[in-house]
Amino acid sequence: MVALGSLGGLAVGTAYVLRSDGRAGPSAYLAGVAVLPEARRRGVGAGVSSWLLERAFERGAEIAHLNPDTHAAARIYERLGF
């Protein structure tokens, strides 16, 4: 699944989730979260991430995982429950 975030009708962010059914069970991998610099700190990254994860769990995912690149990104994901 892919999500596109917008502000004022302009595309400003994106993210995707990959679903798998590996040894850990049905899971969702959140990745590719990107927001244009001028749109950051306005909830776009959290919004597209939450939207994607909700749909992944609705479709059977039992766990979600990710690999944040920075401490700032890790803090955002911590607010989302990671």
Residue pairs with C-beta under 8 A, 6 or more apart in sequence:
1 16
1 17
1 19
1 52
1 55
1 56
2 14
2 15
2 16
3 14
3 15
3 16
3 48
3 51
3 52
4 11
4 13
4 14
4 48
5 11
5 12
5 13
5 14
5 15
5 35
5 39
5 44
5 45
5 47
5 48
6 12
6 13
7 39
7 42
7 44
12 35
12 36
12 38
12 39
12 44
13 33
13 34
13 35
13 36
13 39
13 44
13 45
13 47
13 48
14 32
14 33
14 34
14 48
15 30
15 31
15 32
15 33
15 34
15 45
15 48
15 49
15 52
16 30
16 31
16 32
16 52
17 28
17 29
17 30
17 31
17 52
17 53
17 55
17 56
17 64
18 28
18 29
18 31
19 26
19 27
19 28
19 29
19 56
19 59
19 60
19 61
20 26
20 27
20 29
21 27
24 63
25 62
25 63
26 60
26 61
26 62
26 63
27 61
27 62
27 63
27 64
27 65
28 52
28 53
28 56
28 57
28 61
28 63
28 64
28 65
29 64
29 65
29 66
30 49
30 52
30 53
30 64
30 65
30 66
31 66
31 67
33 45
33 48
33 49
33 73
34 45
35 44
35 45
45 76
46 76
46 79
46 80
49 76
49 77
49 80
50 80
53 61
53 64
53 80
56 64
57 64
64 82
66 77
66 82
68 74
68 76
68 77
74 82
